[in-house]
Amino acid sequence: MKTITAKSSHGSSFSFSRRYFNWKKKAEDEDDDNEEEVLTFSSSSHFCDEAEELRVSAPGQVSLVPPPRKKLAIVSVSRLRSALSVFGKNRSVYRSGLGTKVVGTLFGYRRGHVHFAFQEESKLSPAFLVQLATPTSALVKEMASGLVRIALECEKKVGKKGVKLLDEPVWRTYCNGKKCGFATRRECGPEEWRVLKSVEPISMGAGVLPGDCNGNGDGSEGELMYMRARFERVVGSKDSEAFYMMNPDGSGGPELSVYLIRV
């Protein structure tokens, strides 16, 4: 029996149903008559009635009820989570180890040179550690006079790509516009790590540590001076970053700022 071969006012409703339901083509091909009997409805029926009528099948035949959309949604969500987890793993490989808020520690023996370390957290190994050519005593006097701006500048090497800014080995140093020699990037050795562990409980402040905190016991370079604070990290581009010391009360500008520039 061909009951819906002619065009009817339900053409749009039928196309709408086929659009949002996954019809089993095999069942359609096997028995067109049963399919046509299932799809018979009156012109006054609503879409809800159509949905109920589409669930009726002839005796002994496979029902044309589509698979639940909830199952498809669960599969899609699981695939999305898998993709996001892979993206997260790949992203962690390219992270510099620093976020927008970091711990900055400036330390050095009174008759030695200044070290500067930035850590994601106080318990973690520093992601950036450099030794400045500036004597500690000279930098202390500079900081006592007011604001201090330290600029570290390195050259962009032609043909050497993929080097992160924080991994550059050598920097030209400027303190408040005056050239102060070169700074070299260092790995955190036992002596530097011992100093950082000594000031780990300190969130912000300055002071001195005994001269023999390195374990040698001689103290030939005098007392070890340190300053520790939270810094805000601002990334301008892959070739420029800035670290601004955060005041605890939130007032006034930063007393110390460090700029990393690759030109």
C-alpha positions in Angstrom: 0.0 0.0 0.0 1.4 3.4 -1.0 -0.2 5.8 1.4 2.3 8.7 1.4 3.7 8.7 -2.1 1.9 12.0 -2.9 3.2 15.3 -1.5 1.4 16.4 1.6 1.6 19.2 4.1 3.8 17.0 6.3 6.8 17.2 4.0 8.5 19.7 6.2 7.7 17.7 9.3 9.0 14.5 7.7 12.3 16.2 6.6 12.6 17.6 10.1 12.2 14.1 11.6 14.7 12.6 9.3 17.2 15.4 10.1 17.1 14.8 13.9 16.7 11.0 14.0 19.2 8.4 12.9 17.1 6.1 10.6 18.2 2.5 10.1 18.6 2.4 6.4 18.7 -1.4 6.4 15.3 -1.7 7.9 14.0 0.8 5.3 15.4 -1.1 2.4 14.0 -4.4 3.6 10.4 -3.4 4.0 9.2 -0.2 2.4 5.6 -1.1 3.0 6.0 -1.3 6.7 8.0 1.9 6.8 5.1 3.7 5.0 2.6 2.2 7.3 4.6 3.5 10.3 4.9 7.0 8.8 1.2 7.5 8.3 -0.3 10.4 10.3 -3.0 12.9 10.0 -2.6 16.5 9.0 -3.9 17.8 12.3 -1.3 15.8 14.4 1.4 17.7 16.3 5.1 16.9 16.4 4.8 15.1 19.7 2.1 12.8 18.2 4.5 12.2 15.3 7.3 11.2 17.6 5.0 8.7 19.3 3.7 7.3 16.0 7.3 6.9 14.7 8.0 4.5 17.5 5.3 2.0 16.4 6.4 -0.8 14.2 4.7 -3.7 12.5 4.6 -7.0 14.3 7.7 -9.1 13.8 9.7 -6.2 12.3 12.7 -4.3 13.7 11.7 -1.0 15.4 12.8 2.1 13.8 13.4 3.9 17.1 16.8 5.7 16.8 19.6 5.1 19.3 19.5 7.3 22.4 21.1 10.7 21.9 22.4 10.5 25.5 24.8 7.7 24.5 26.1 9.7 21.6 26.6 12.7 23.9 28.6 10.6 26.3 30.9 9.4 23.5 31.4 13.0 22.3 32.2 14.2 25.8 34.7 11.4 26.3 36.4 12.2 23.0 36.6 15.9 23.9 38.1 15.1 27.3 40.7 12.9 25.7 41.7 15.6 23.3 41.9 18.2 26.1 44.1 15.9 28.2 46.5 15.4 25.2 46.6 19.2 24.6 47.3 19.7 28.3 50.2 17.3 28.3 51.7 18.9 25.2 51.2 22.3 26.6 53.0 21.4 29.8 56.1 20.5 27.8 56.4 24.1 26.5 55.7 25.9 29.8 58.6 27.9 31.2 57.8 26.8 34.7 56.6 30.2 35.8 53.1 31.7 36.2 51.9 35.2 36.6 52.8 35.3 40.3 56.3 34.2 41.2 58.7 34.2 44.2 61.8 36.3 43.6 64.9 36.1 45.8 67.9 38.4 45.5 70.9 37.2 47.5 74.7 37.4 47.6 77.6 37.7 50.0 78.6 41.2 51.0 81.9 40.9 49.2 80.6 38.7 46.5 78.2 39.1 43.5 74.5 39.2 43.4 72.3 36.2 42.5 68.7 36.5 41.3 66.3 33.6 41.3 62.6 33.3 40.3 60.6 30.3 41.5 57.0 29.2 40.8 56.7 28.3 44.4 59.2 28.6 47.3 59.6 24.8 47.5 60.4 24.3 43.8 63.7 24.6 42.1 64.2 28.0 40.4 63.1 28.3 36.8 65.5 31.3 36.3 68.7 31.8 38.2 71.4 34.3 37.1 74.5 35.7 38.7 75.1 39.4 38.1 78.5 41.1 37.8 77.3 43.8 40.2 78.8 43.5 43.7 76.2 42.9 46.4 77.3 46.0 48.4 76.9 48.3 45.3 73.4 47.0 44.6 72.3 47.4 48.3 73.4 51.1 48.1 71.5 51.5 44.9 68.3 50.1 46.4 68.7 52.3 49.5 68.6 55.4 47.3 65.2 54.6 45.8 63.6 52.6 42.9 65.8 50.1 41.1 65.3 48.9 37.5 67.5 46.0 36.4 67.5 45.3 32.7 69.0 42.0 31.3 69.6 42.1 27.5 70.7 39.3 25.2 71.1 39.0 21.5 68.9 37.0 19.2 71.1 34.5 17.4 70.5 33.9 13.7 69.7 30.3 12.9 69.3 29.3 16.5 65.6 29.0 17.0 63.5 27.5 19.8 65.5 28.8 22.7 63.3 30.1 25.4 64.0 33.6 26.8 64.6 32.3 30.3 67.2 29.8 28.9 69.5 32.3 27.4 73.0 31.9 28.9 74.5 35.4 28.8 73.0 38.8 29.4 74.2 42.4 29.3 73.2 44.1 32.6 71.9 47.6 33.2 71.0 49.0 36.6 69.0 52.2 36.4 70.3 52.8 32.9 74.0 52.2 33.8 75.8 49.3 32.3 77.0 46.8 34.9 78.8 44.1 33.0 77.3 40.8 32.2 75.1 38.3 33.9 75.3 34.5 33.4 72.6 32.0 33.8 73.3 29.3 36.4 72.0 25.9 37.4 70.8 25.7 40.9 73.6 23.9 42.7 73.9 22.7 46.3 75.1 26.0 47.6 72.3 28.1 45.9 69.7 25.5 46.9 70.9 25.7 50.5 70.4 29.5 50.5 66.9 29.2 49.0 65.9 26.5 51.6 67.2 28.8 54.4 64.8 31.6 53.3 62.0 29.3 52.2 59.7 30.2 55.2 60.1 33.9 54.4 57.4 35.3 52.1 58.6 38.9 52.0 61.5 40.7 53.7 65.2 41.3 53.8 68.0 40.4 56.1 71.3 38.6 56.5 72.3 35.0 57.0 75.5 33.8 58.7 78.5 33.8 56.4 79.1 30.0 56.8 75.6 29.0 55.5 77.3 27.4 52.5 78.7 24.8 54.8 82.4 25.8 54.3 82.6 27.5 57.7 85.1 30.2 56.6 82.8 33.2 56.0 85.5 34.8 53.9 83.0 36.8 51.8 81.2 38.1 54.8 77.5 37.8 55.6 75.0 36.7 53.1 72.4 39.3 52.3 69.0 38.5 50.9 65.8 40.1 49.8 62.7 38.1 49.1 59.3 39.1 47.7 56.4 38.2 45.4 56.7 39.4 41.8 54.2 39.8 39.1 55.3 38.4 35.8 54.3 40.1 32.6 55.1 38.4 29.2 55.2 40.9 26.4 56.3 38.4 23.7 58.6 35.5 23.3 61.5 38.0 23.4 60.5 40.2 26.4 59.3 39.6 30.0 59.1 41.8 33.0 59.0 41.1 36.8 57.5 43.7 39.1 57.9 43.4 42.8 54.5 43.4 44.5 54.0 45.6 47.6 52.0 43.9 50.4 49.7 46.8 50.9 49.1 47.3 47.2 50.0 51.0 47.2 52.7 52.7 45.3 54.8 51.4 42.5 57.3 48.5 42.6 60.5 49.2 44.3 62.4 46.7 42.2 61.7 45.7 38.6 63.6 43.2 36.4 63.3 43.3 32.6 64.4 40.5 30.2 64.8 41.6 26.6 66.1 39.7 23.6 67.1 42.0 20.6 
